[in-house]
Amino acid sequence: MTDTKTVITQHLAVLLGLELSGINHAADMLTLQFGQLRQITTRRGTVKQVGAWALHVQCGWRVEQSGRIVASQDDLGTDDAARRTTERLDGLLVDPIPAVVERVQANASGGIWIDLSHDRRLVVTPNDVAEDEDWRFFAPDSDGPHFVIEGGKIDPDSLPSSGASDEKQS
C-alpha cells in the first residue's frame, strides 16, 4: 500500500532550498515556478519563462504570512481579481526578494504545506472530488512524468510501474 504522505514529501523534497521564481494563473489555476528561470519555446511557438520545477494548483489553496491569510483560491474569481492577486503574490513571494522553500509537509489526503522564508507558507487542500485534478508537480519542458494528485489521492500514472508492490514505489 502506498503511503501518500511519504510519497508526496519525497517528490516535493527537490524544492528544498530553491527560490520561488514565478507566480501566475491560468483561469482559476495557480501556477508556481521554483528554481532559476529559463526561457523556452512552447509547441505553439510562444516563448515563456519556466523554473526547474512547476506546481499547478486547481484545488483549494491559501498563502499565509505570519499565520495570516494573504491570498486564497477565492481571489482568482474574475480576470481582474486574478491579475491583482498574482501581482500581489509576486510582490510578496518573488520580487524583489524571492521566497526560499524551507520545508515541505504533506498529509494522507494529498494536502501540502510549503514553508517559505520570512514566515510565509503555501497551503494546498485537495477538494476530494474523484477524478478531478487537485494539483500537479513537474519539471517544465521535460519528458519526465508529472506527479498528480486527483481527488485527494495519488494518480496511479504518477508512480513508476516496476511490477513491485506499491510500498516500494516512490
N, C-alpha and C positions, 0 to 999 in steps of 0.2 A: 504494500500500500504506500502511496506517495505521501510524504509529509509536506503538505503545501507550504507551510511557514518556512521550513528549511529550504525547500527548492527555490522559493521566491527570493529569500535572502541571499542564497548562493548566486542567483542570476544577477541581482542588483548590486552585489558586492563590488563589481568593477567600477561603480560610481564613486567609491570612497576616495576622497582627495581631489576629485575633479570639480572644476568650476561649472556652474550653471551658465551656459554661454548664449542661450537664446530662448525666448518665450514667445509664443504666438497662439493663434487659434484658427480653426477651420470650422466654421459654423459654431456649434457648441462644444467642440472638442478642443481641449487644452493640449498644446504641443510644447514640449520642452526639449532643449538640446543641451548635452553635457560634454565637456571637453572642448579642446580647441576647435574653432570653426574653420571649415574649409569650403571652398566653392565647388559645386558640382553642376552638371547639366542633366536635367531630367530627361526621361524618354520623350517628353513632349518638346524638348529643346529649350526649356526655360532654365535660367541659371538661379541657383539658390544657395544659401549658406546652411551647412549642416554640421553638427558636432560629431564626436566619436560615437556617441550613443544618443538615442531619442526615446522619449517616453510620450505616448499619446494616450490621453485620458478621456474616456467617454462616459464616465460614471460620476458619482459624487466626489467632489474634491474641495479642499479649502487650503488656503495659505495662512499660516499664523505667524505672528511676530510677538515674542514675549507672552505667549499664551492667548493673545487676542486675535480673532479672525479679521484679516485684512482684505480677503477676497475669497469667493467661492464659485462653484459651478453656476449658481443663480445669477452671477454677474455677467454671464455671457448670453443673456436672454435675447438681446437685439444686436444688430450690427454695430450701432453706435456705442452701446454699453460694452460690448465685447472689445471693441477697439480701445476704449478708455481703460478698461480693466487690464488688457495686455500691456498698454503703455505704462500704467501704474505699476504693474508687477515687474516690468522691465526695469523701471527706476528703482524698485526695491531690491530686486534679486540679481540683476545683470549689470546695469550701467549706473554709476561709474565704477563700482567695486563689485565684481561677481561674487555671489554666494558660493561657498565651497561645501560639498557633501561631507558631513562629518560622521553620519551614522545612518544605517538603513535597518528598518524593522518591518516585519510582516506578521499577519495572523492567518489562521487556518481558513478564513473566508475570503482570501485574496486581497485584503486590505494592506496598505503600506503606509509607513511613516518615513519620510526622508528628512532627517535633521540637517539643517544648513547652518553655516556660520552666522554669527551675530544673532543668535536666539530666534532663528526663523525655521519654519517647518512646513513641508507639504504633506498633507494627509489625504489619502485616496481611499474611498469607501465604495466597494462594488455594490451594484444595485440588486444583485442576486436574481436577475431575470434570466432564466435558462435561454441559452443560445444568443444572448445579447453580449457583445463585446464590452468589457469594462475598461480594460487598458491593455496596451501592448508596449513592449520594450524591445529595441532592436538597434543594430548598427546600420545607420543610413548608408545607402549606396554600396551595400554588401549583399552577397547572395546567401548570407547566413540566415538561419531560421529566426523568426520573430517569436518572442516569448509572450504568450497571450493569456490573459485571464478573462474568462467568459462565464457569466452567470455566477461569479464568485468562486469559480474553480479553474484550475489549470487546463487549458485546451490541450488534449492529448497530443495533437500535432506539434505542440511546442516542445515536447520531450523527445530525446533521442530514442529511436527504435533499435534496440540492440538484441531483442529477444530475451533480455534479462528481466527479472521481476522489477516492478515499479520502485521497490526500495533501493535498487542500485542506480536508478536513473537520477540525474540532476540536470 
